[in-house]
Amino acid sequence: MKSINPFTAKLIAEYEEFSPKQIEKTIELLHDGFLKWREKKLIDRCLVNSRLAVLLTENKEELATLITSEMGKPITESLAEIEKCAWLCRHYSDAASLNLDPVNIKTEALNSSVRFEPLGIIFAIMPWNFPFWQVFRFAVPCISAGNTVILKHASNVSGCAMAIGNLFNEAASDSVIFKTVILPASRSEEVVSHSYIKGVTITGSEQAGKVVASLAGKYLKKVVLELGGSDPLIVFADADLQKCYPQALKSRMLNAGQVCIAAKRFIVHESIYTQFIEEMTMLVSNLKLGDPLDHETAIGPLARPEFVEEIEIKVNKSVEMGAKILVGGKRSPIHSGMYLPTLMTDIKENMPVFCEETFGPVAVIIPFTTDEEAIQIANNTRFGLGASIWTTDITKAKKVSQLIDAGCVFVNSMVKSDPRLPFGGIKNSGFGRELTTFGVHEFMNLKTEWID
């Protein structure tokens, strides 16, 4: 399995696929580790997070360079990703952040309560677009709660996968709590089917989620799915546009648009539609493309060459159906692996750039007249991950928020994941939650205890 730099096209490293015997041995080690790990005091388990935060900070430059080299993210964004992982670890170094104290419930019993107990080994299938954050976002609270984790990462970021495993191993000292396996997606059933595996979590595409959910159903394993999105960003007439513009730009163009919670559809009130188009066109046109290791670069290559072709097909098909390109709309002349940041208008709801997830630097701008129309456009998607609303009328914002089909709604801010808030979607964006108490409880036994 090869790791190839998407900017230079040079081979970084090759990794040998794990044999069935290696998979079996890894699972057995993690099971033995779990039996010991769950007996440790919660405060002792959380000390590992403090060590992880230190290791991430001390090795920030090296780890960020690895991210950029393997999947093409601008180095400034890779550094921010490592810093965010360290913040998450510091957050969960406080045992109270997990909220695992038993909950007493008044009944006629002498005492009745709900206890929170770890399940065992959780199998994590993680994506390449945030190769450290996606893993840490799930693994840190899951392990802190007493579970152990086996990671199957995307094949193009195998170097990141091995580095993450090394970090957890060093932080945990003599405890076996985390193992990375090099495995193609086609062999995931080998892991899911094992009796020691108690749950599965995947962050990935809609199609990958369907496959994993079917496997979890087949083997009766708890599953959490964090899948694709086509998030709306609704801009009302009274919005603070000077605050909105840079956040809208960042939300759509971060990581060259390869973000599930990116604002992919800008839904703008007709009274400010022309103004919004003019400003966003200028901002998008000024984004610098280039070497992702250059700190001035804003847009690097897409993670794999075939992803550029996928974006081309969706954009070109939409143009054939009547969409107009304001800026971009083609490969970069400086690098075939880059796609120019793109804005499109005259969008119909059956066009690929509207009804499918565009995993690249492409945004569509759609006008609306009434609040009801904005909500209808926003909800006209099979996805339901996040949404962003921009207005100075907070009463209206709260009303609209309640009518948006999404796992999270951010008002006057871009959508983002935060250790202090639950994260996940509805509809075809998946089910289950990560982070906070809600995410921790996904892979715990909520045990009722009755004492009389």
Buried (B, 14 or more C-beta within 10 A) or exposed (E): BEBBBBBEEEEBEEBEEBEEEBBBEBBEBBBEBBEEBBEBEBEEBBBBBBBBBBBBBEBBEEBBBBBBBBBBBBBBBBBBBBBBBBBBBBBBBEBEBBEBEEEEEEEEEEEBBEBBEBBBBBBBBBBBBBBBBBBBBBBBBBBBBBBBBBBBBBBBBBBBBBBBBBBBBEBBEEBBBBBBBBBEBEBBBBBBEBEBBBBBBBBBBBEBBEBBBEBBEEBEBBBBBBBBBBBBBBBBBBBEBEEBBEBBBBBBBBBBBBBBBBBBBBBBBEEBBEEBBEBBBEBBEEBEBBBBBEEEBBBBBBBBEEBBEBBBEBBBBBBEBEBEBBBBBEBBEEBEBBBBBBBBBBBEEEBBBBBBBBBBBBBBBBBBEEBEBBBBBBBBBBBBBBBBBBBEEEEBBEEBBEBBBBBBBBBBBBBBBBBEBBBBBBBBBBBBBBBBBBBBBBBBBEEEEEEE
